Amino acid sequence: MRHWQTAVLVCGICWLQVASAKQGTAAEARPATAAEAAKVLDLAKFPRAPKSDPPSQASLARLSYSVPGSLTDAYAFQKKTLTGMGWKELPGAYSSEQYASGTFAKQGFTLSVSALPDGDKVGVSVINHGNVELAKVPVPSGMKSLYAGPVSLMLVTAAAQDVTKSACRKLMEQAQWEAYGTPGDSMFFRKNAVLLQVNVSAAPAQDNQTVVTLSSELMSVELPCPKEARDAQYSESTTALSFDTPQSSEDVAAFYKKSLGALGWKPTTDNLIQVDFRSSMIFRNSAKDLIDVTVQKSDLGTRALVTHQTAARVAEEEARAKAAIAKREAEKNAPKTKVAIATPVEATNVESKANHLEFQLKSGKAKGVVTAWQKQFIKDGWKEQVAVVENEAGSISLTRGDLTLSFTYVDPGFIPAEVTVSVIGGDLDVLKPKSP
């Protein structure tokens, strides 16, 4: 179940009013566009309670964050802020030490506000349900009101579930609502920036009649969906739409060039750009927001993922990427710590690189040389991590800060011993051996 659906259910329990509703008898209010909704309230810019953590989500349509303190104080802050902005708290608000919730209305829009325990803090959630009056959404005739709340509406009918579902779909399409996915018993429809859920299910408690539940949420961006789409799913938390379609990748790209173009978006390339097994097309608008349409082959034909990022989010990610590149370059160009080590006078076949040293010794000499280094480096402040020392072979690892120094040797007794020295996090400063 989506988080906002849970909030709808809980708010519905708290809303004790049951009202009758005559469906489709009055003209439905025009669902708002994202730009129109932003003029009323942009939750990405909504004030958060003092000392709150950075938000886990902050978009036009939804805000979630945690804050220390009590549930009642957290809810009271949201209420005071909203009423100060002209929002009216609707009847049915509830507040206790375990849970607080309420709904607010302004200019036809409805908000759900809740506060729940979140570890040792309080989790605050604010959800915009858009400006659709659920009582005016078209549904099949003959339905009776079972429950009417500020953000959800339940109707009951004696008609069969499949018949009711088919009739609801037809009415929504006639009202020019765009099909937006059909998970389980639910159907989603979009018009402008409002996503409407129509759930059609059997109700054993109502003599196995069919119950239709209506609810809605505001979308932070208007993402069109092709009619041919299958298994469409929209996520407000990521502002992304995914679906499969029998269309080709080129057909999907052409659809978005036309549909997004009508909304003021322009592609940055004429055609899809291939990257590995995926192809993508980027769109930008006058606000410098970004929509990425990514497609790849699927069993049905094409799988698409359409994601939206605000200009602020794009700038934030670009800044992080530039900072990461700068850090890597700084680390690459920064002088590395030198670890001084002198090769023994009797060493032969010496080969050294920036962080690696190899040489040979007479048989039986390796263990003594390596253990002498071991003692000296420990005396200089290095910490021993691994030490396996035998006459025939051995391995020692030492650390200091970000540096790791390793010694290994093989000395079987009948051929020259081989010694290897390596360092991670720095370079070796190989000194010439001192004459005895």
C-alpha positions, 0 to 999 in steps of 0.5 A, spaced: 500 500 500 502 506 498 504 511 504 499 516 502 493 511 501 495 509 509 494 516 510 488 517 507 485 510 511 487 513 517 484 520 516 478 517 514 477 513 520 478 520 524 473 523 520 466 521 523 462 524 518 458 520 513 454 524 508 450 522 502 453 524 495 450 524 488 455 522 483 456 526 477 450 531 478 454 537 478 460 539 473 467 536 476 472 542 478 478 542 473 484 538 476 489 543 477 496 543 473 502 543 477 504 550 476 497 552 478 498 548 484 504 551 486 501 558 486 497 555 492 502 551 496 509 548 494 511 543 499 518 543 497 518 550 500 514 549 506 517 551 513 519 545 517 519 545 525 525 548 528 531 543 529 528 538 524 532 533 520 533 534 512 527 532 509 526 525 506 522 528 501 520 535 499 516 536 493 511 540 490 506 535 493 509 531 499 513 533 505 516 528 510 521 529 515 523 527 522 523 532 528 525 531 536 519 533 541 512 531 542 507 529 537 502 534 539 508 540 538 509 537 531 502 537 529 501 544 532 507 547 528 504 544 522 497 547 524 499 554 526 503 554 519 498 552 515 492 556 518 497 562 518 497 561 510 490 561 510 488 554 510 482 551 514 483 545 519 477 541 517 472 537 522 475 530 525 482 532 527 485 528 532 491 529 537 494 524 542 501 522 545 501 516 540 498 519 533 496 526 531 492 527 524 488 532 520 486 535 514 486 542 511 483 546 505 484 552 501 481 554 494 479 547 493 485 543 495 485 538 501 492 536 505 493 531 510 497 532 515 500 527 520 505 526 526 507 519 528 513 516 532 519 515 528 524 512 533 526 517 538 523 523 534 517 524 530 515 523 523 511 528 520 508 527 513 504 533 509 500 530 503 497 534 498 491 531 495 489 536 489 483 539 488 478 534 485 471 534 489 470 526 489 463 527 490 463 530 483 467 524 480 463 520 475 461 513 477 455 508 475 448 510 476 444 507 482 450 507 487 449 509 494 454 513 499 457 508 504 462 513 507 464 520 505 470 524 508 475 529 506 480 525 502 476 519 500 469 517 498 466 510 499 460 508 495 456 501 494 452 497 489 449 491 488 452 490 481 457 485 480 465 487 481 467 486 474 461 490 471 462 496 476 469 496 474 468 496 467 463 501 467 467 506 472 473 505 467 468 507 461 466 513 465 473 516 467 475 515 459 469 519 457 471 524 462 477 525 459 481 522 465 488 518 462 489 511 464 495 511 469 495 503 471 491 498 474 494 494 480 490 489 483 483 492 484 485 499 483 485 503 477 489 510 476 487 515 472 490 522 471 488 529 469 493 535 469 497 534 475 491 530 479 492 522 480 485 519 482 485 512 484 478 508 483 478 501 487 473 496 486 472 491 491 467 486 494 465 487 501 463 481 505 461 486 510 456 489 505 452 482 503 458 481 498 456 488 494 461 491 490 464 497 494 468 503 490 473 507 493 475 514 491 481 518 493 486 522 490 493 525 490 497 531 487 503 529 482 509 534 483 509 533 475 505 532 469 508 525 466 503 523 460 502 515 459 501 512 452 494 509 451 498 502 449 502 502 456 501 496 460 503 495 468 504 503 469 506 505 475 507 512 478 511 514 484 511 521 487 517 519 492 521 519 486 517 523 481 517 517 476 513 513 471 514 506 469 511 502 464 511 496 458 508 497 451 508 494 445 510 500 442 517 501 439 523 505 442 522 510 437 514 510 438 515 512 445 520 517 444 515 520 438 510 520 443 513 524 449 516 529 444 509 530 442 506 530 449 511 533 453 512 538 447 505 541 448 506 542 456 512 546 454 518 541 454 523 541 449 528 535 447 535 536 448 537 531 442 533 529 435 533 522 437 534 517 442 541 516 445 544 509 446 548 507 452 549 500 453 543 496 452 538 502 454 537 509 450 534 515 453 532 522 451 532 528 455 527 534 455 528 541 459 523 546 460 523 554 461 524 553 468 531 548 467 527 542 470 529 535 467 525 529 464 529 523 462 525 518 458 529 511 458 527 505 454 530 498 453 527 492 450 522 488 454 518 481 453 512 486 451 516 490 446 519 496 450 520 498 457 520 505 459 522 509 465 520 517 465 523 521 471 523 528 473 528 532 476 527 539 478 532 545 476 534 545 484 535 537 484 539 537 477 543 543 480 544 539 486 546 533 483 551 536 478 554 540 484 555 533 488 558 530 481 563 536 480 565 536 488 567 528 487 571 529 481 575 535 484 576 531 490 579 525 486 583 530 482 586 533 488 587 526 491 590 524 485 595 530 484 596 531 492 603 529 494 603 522 497 606 520 504 613 517 503 615 511 507 622 511 507 626 504 507 633 502 506 635 495 502 640 491 505 647 491 503 647 484 501 640 485 496 641 483 489 636 484 483 633 490 486 627 492 483 623 498 485 617 502 483 613 508 487 609 503 492 613 496 491 620 493 492 623 487 490 630 484 491 633 477 493 638 475 499 642 469 500 639 463 503 637 464 510 637 471 511 630 473 509 627 472 516 632 476 520 631 482 515 624 482 515 623 482 523 628 487 524 624 492 519 618 489 523 621 492 530 623 498 527 616 500 524 613 498 531 618 502 534 616 508 530 608 508 531 606 503 526 601 498 529 601 490 527 595 487 524 598 481 521 604 477 523 606 470 520 614 469 521 617 462 519 624 460 517 621 458 510 616 464 509 613 470 512 608 475 511 607 482 516 602 487 515 603 494 519 598 500 519 599 507 521 593 512 519 591 511 512 597 507 510 598 500 510 605 497 509 606 489 508 612 485 508 613 478 505 618 473 503 620 466 501 626 463 503 626 455 502 633 454 503 636 452 497 635 458 492 636 465 494 630 468 498 625 473 495 623 479 499 617 484 497 615 490 500 609 494 498 605 500 501 598 502 500 596 509 501 603 512 500 609 511 496 616 508 498 622 512 499 627 507 497 634 509 500 641 506 498 644 501 503 649 504 508 656 500 507 657 496 513 
